[in-house]
Amino acid sequence: MASADGAQPQTLSPQNDAVNSPPDDDDPGMPKLRVRGNAPPDAASPNPFTATILRVQSSLTLIGDPMGVDFSPYLKDLMEAIRKNLMSSVSKLRVSQPKDVTVELAVSKDGTISGMKIASSSGNEALDRATQDGITSSAPLPTLPAAFKGQSLKLRLRFSYSEQSN
């Protein structure tokens, strides 16, 4: 879909991530379990802990005119920079039902973040705030490509959170 100025938006394909993401034994692509609880051992139950996985799927869309620059490598680097801090920021939250948070922001040439706002709330204020905190703590973001002649780049980031118990 073209933006108002006729430019085609560039979108980074969705990525899955999880808290404590080393693979587990069953599936090499599955993240490691996060353990919650502090229950004493019970003879009837071999594992006294409740294990959960917090999954985060993300997508990123460039808003506006890319001025002929292929931002795909930049967007990948940007999401990698954000992912580390985002996962740390949201890892302690409970997400009993799937939730989506959409954030819009601008990145200046030097990687400074400005104009960040929640474009679509998850309905969970703590999750929205943790998402923003994860992005903010990633600043400065990677500098914009030298070929881009604009002053800033507007982005829309969507994070989908879900939790599974084992």
MIKE-172765 format. One record per residue (C-alpha): residue in three letters; x, y, z. Coordinates in nm, 2 decimals, decimal comma. Layout:
<torlums>
TORLUM|ALA|X|Y|Z
...
</torlums>
This chain:
<torlums>
TORLUM|MET|0,00|0,00|0,00
TORLUM|ALA|0,14|0,34|-0,09
TORLUM|SER|0,16|0,62|0,16
TORLUM|ALA|0,01|0,96|0,11
TORLUM|ASP|0,32|1,08|-0,07
TORLUM|GLY|0,31|0,78|-0,31
TORLUM|ALA|0,60|0,59|-0,16
TORLUM|GLN|0,57|0,22|-0,10
TORLUM|PRO|0,61|0,14|0,27
TORLUM|GLN|0,90|-0,09|0,36
TORLUM|THR|0,81|-0,35|0,62
TORLUM|LEU|1,04|-0,58|0,81
TORLUM|SER|0,88|-0,93|0,81
TORLUM|PRO|0,75|-1,05|1,15
TORLUM|GLN|1,00|-1,20|1,39
TORLUM|ASN|0,94|-1,42|1,68
TORLUM|ASP|1,13|-1,38|2,00
TORLUM|ALA|1,10|-1,51|2,35
TORLUM|VAL|1,23|-1,43|2,69
TORLUM|ASN|1,54|-1,65|2,77
TORLUM|SER|1,55|-1,76|2,41
TORLUM|PRO|1,81|-2,04|2,40
TORLUM|PRO|1,65|-2,35|2,23
TORLUM|ASP|1,50|-2,63|2,44
TORLUM|ASP|1,55|-3,00|2,37
TORLUM|ASP|1,22|-3,07|2,19
TORLUM|ASP|1,24|-2,82|1,91
TORLUM|PRO|1,56|-2,63|1,81
TORLUM|GLY|1,35|-2,32|1,72
TORLUM|MET|1,16|-2,31|2,04
TORLUM|PRO|1,27|-2,07|2,32
TORLUM|LYS|1,38|-2,19|2,66
TORLUM|LEU|1,12|-2,19|2,93
TORLUM|ARG|1,10|-1,92|3,19
TORLUM|VAL|1,03|-2,05|3,54
TORLUM|ARG|0,78|-1,88|3,77
TORLUM|GLY|0,69|-1,96|4,12
TORLUM|ASN|0,87|-2,09|4,42
TORLUM|ALA|0,66|-2,39|4,53
TORLUM|PRO|0,81|-2,65|4,75
TORLUM|PRO|0,87|-3,00|4,59
TORLUM|ASP|0,57|-3,22|4,60
TORLUM|ALA|0,59|-3,60|4,58
TORLUM|ALA|0,29|-3,61|4,34
TORLUM|SER|0,45|-3,35|4,10
TORLUM|PRO|0,80|-3,40|3,96
TORLUM|ASN|0,83|-3,03|3,87
TORLUM|PRO|0,71|-2,79|4,14
TORLUM|PHE|0,74|-2,48|3,92
TORLUM|THR|0,51|-2,33|3,67
TORLUM|ALA|0,71|-2,28|3,35
TORLUM|THR|0,60|-2,02|3,10
TORLUM|ILE|0,72|-1,89|2,77
TORLUM|LEU|0,67|-1,52|2,68
TORLUM|ARG|0,66|-1,50|2,30
TORLUM|VAL|0,70|-1,17|2,12
TORLUM|GLN|0,64|-1,13|1,75
TORLUM|SER|0,74|-0,80|1,60
TORLUM|SER|0,69|-0,62|1,28
TORLUM|LEU|0,82|-0,28|1,17
TORLUM|THR|0,69|-0,05|0,90
TORLUM|LEU|0,86|0,26|0,76
TORLUM|ILE|0,61|0,55|0,73
TORLUM|GLY|0,68|0,81|0,46
TORLUM|ASP|0,92|0,84|0,17
TORLUM|PRO|1,24|0,63|0,19
TORLUM|MET|1,39|0,86|-0,08
TORLUM|GLY|1,51|0,56|-0,29
TORLUM|VAL|1,70|0,40|0,00
TORLUM|ASP|1,66|0,03|0,08
TORLUM|PHE|1,61|0,03|0,45
TORLUM|SER|1,59|-0,35|0,49
TORLUM|PRO|1,94|-0,39|0,64
TORLUM|TYR|1,89|-0,09|0,87
TORLUM|LEU|1,55|-0,21|0,99
TORLUM|LYS|1,69|-0,55|1,07
TORLUM|ASP|1,97|-0,38|1,28
TORLUM|LEU|1,73|-0,15|1,45
TORLUM|MET|1,50|-0,44|1,56
TORLUM|GLU|1,81|-0,63|1,69
TORLUM|ALA|1,91|-0,32|1,89
TORLUM|ILE|1,56|-0,29|2,04
TORLUM|ARG|1,49|-0,66|2,10
TORLUM|LYS|1,75|-0,70|2,37
TORLUM|ASN|1,62|-0,42|2,58
TORLUM|LEU|1,25|-0,49|2,50
TORLUM|MET|1,28|-0,85|2,62
TORLUM|SER|1,45|-0,73|2,94
TORLUM|SER|1,18|-0,47|3,00
TORLUM|VAL|0,88|-0,70|2,95
TORLUM|SER|1,01|-1,03|3,09
TORLUM|LYS|0,87|-0,99|3,43
TORLUM|LEU|0,51|-0,91|3,32
TORLUM|ARG|0,23|-1,16|3,31
TORLUM|VAL|0,04|-1,17|2,98
TORLUM|SER|-0,25|-1,40|3,04
TORLUM|GLN|-0,41|-1,33|2,70
TORLUM|PRO|-0,24|-1,23|2,37
TORLUM|LYS|-0,18|-0,86|2,36
TORLUM|ASP|-0,07|-0,62|2,08
TORLUM|VAL|0,11|-0,29|2,12
TORLUM|THR|0,17|-0,05|1,83
TORLUM|VAL|0,43|0,23|1,88
TORLUM|GLU|0,51|0,51|1,64
TORLUM|LEU|0,83|0,71|1,66
TORLUM|ALA|1,08|0,90|1,46
TORLUM|VAL|1,45|0,82|1,44
TORLUM|SER|1,69|1,11|1,36
TORLUM|LYS|2,01|1,08|1,16
TORLUM|ASP|2,21|1,02|1,47
TORLUM|GLY|1,98|0,76|1,61
TORLUM|THR|1,79|0,98|1,86
TORLUM|ILE|1,43|0,88|1,92
TORLUM|SER|1,16|1,15|1,92
TORLUM|GLY|0,78|1,17|1,91
TORLUM|MET|0,73|0,82|2,05
TORLUM|LYS|0,36|0,74|2,11
TORLUM|ILE|0,14|0,44|2,16
TORLUM|ALA|-0,06|0,42|1,83
TORLUM|SER|-0,26|0,12|1,95
TORLUM|SER|-0,27|0,02|2,31
TORLUM|SER|-0,27|-0,34|2,44
TORLUM|GLY|-0,52|-0,24|2,70
TORLUM|ASN|-0,26|-0,32|2,96
TORLUM|GLU|-0,09|0,00|3,08
TORLUM|ALA|0,21|-0,18|3,23
TORLUM|LEU|0,28|-0,37|2,91
TORLUM|ASP|0,24|-0,05|2,70
TORLUM|ARG|0,49|0,13|2,93
TORLUM|ALA|0,73|-0,16|2,94
TORLUM|THR|0,73|-0,17|2,56
TORLUM|GLN|0,81|0,20|2,54
TORLUM|ASP|1,07|0,16|2,81
TORLUM|GLY|1,24|-0,12|2,61
TORLUM|ILE|1,25|0,10|2,31
TORLUM|THR|1,37|0,41|2,50
TORLUM|SER|1,65|0,21|2,67
TORLUM|SER|1,78|0,11|2,33
TORLUM|ALA|1,86|0,47|2,25
TORLUM|PRO|2,05|0,58|2,06
TORLUM|LEU|1,94|0,36|1,78
TORLUM|PRO|2,16|0,28|1,49
TORLUM|THR|2,24|0,59|1,28
TORLUM|LEU|2,03|0,63|0,96
TORLUM|PRO|2,20|0,52|0,63
TORLUM|ALA|2,42|0,79|0,48
TORLUM|ALA|2,23|0,76|0,15
TORLUM|PHE|1,91|0,88|0,32
TORLUM|LYS|1,89|1,26|0,28
TORLUM|GLY|1,59|1,32|0,51
TORLUM|GLN|1,62|1,45|0,86
TORLUM|SER|1,44|1,17|1,03
TORLUM|LEU|1,26|0,84|0,96
TORLUM|LYS|0,91|0,77|1,09
TORLUM|LEU|0,85|0,41|1,20
TORLUM|ARG|0,56|0,20|1,32
TORLUM|LEU|0,65|-0,10|1,54
TORLUM|ARG|0,40|-0,36|1,63
TORLUM|PHE|0,47|-0,61|1,91
TORLUM|SER|0,24|-0,91|1,97
TORLUM|TYR|0,29|-1,07|2,31
TORLUM|SER|0,16|-1,41|2,42
TORLUM|GLU|0,24|-1,65|2,71
TORLUM|GLN|0,22|-2,02|2,72
TORLUM|SER|0,24|-2,24|3,03
TORLUM|ASN|0,39|-2,58|3,04
</torlums>
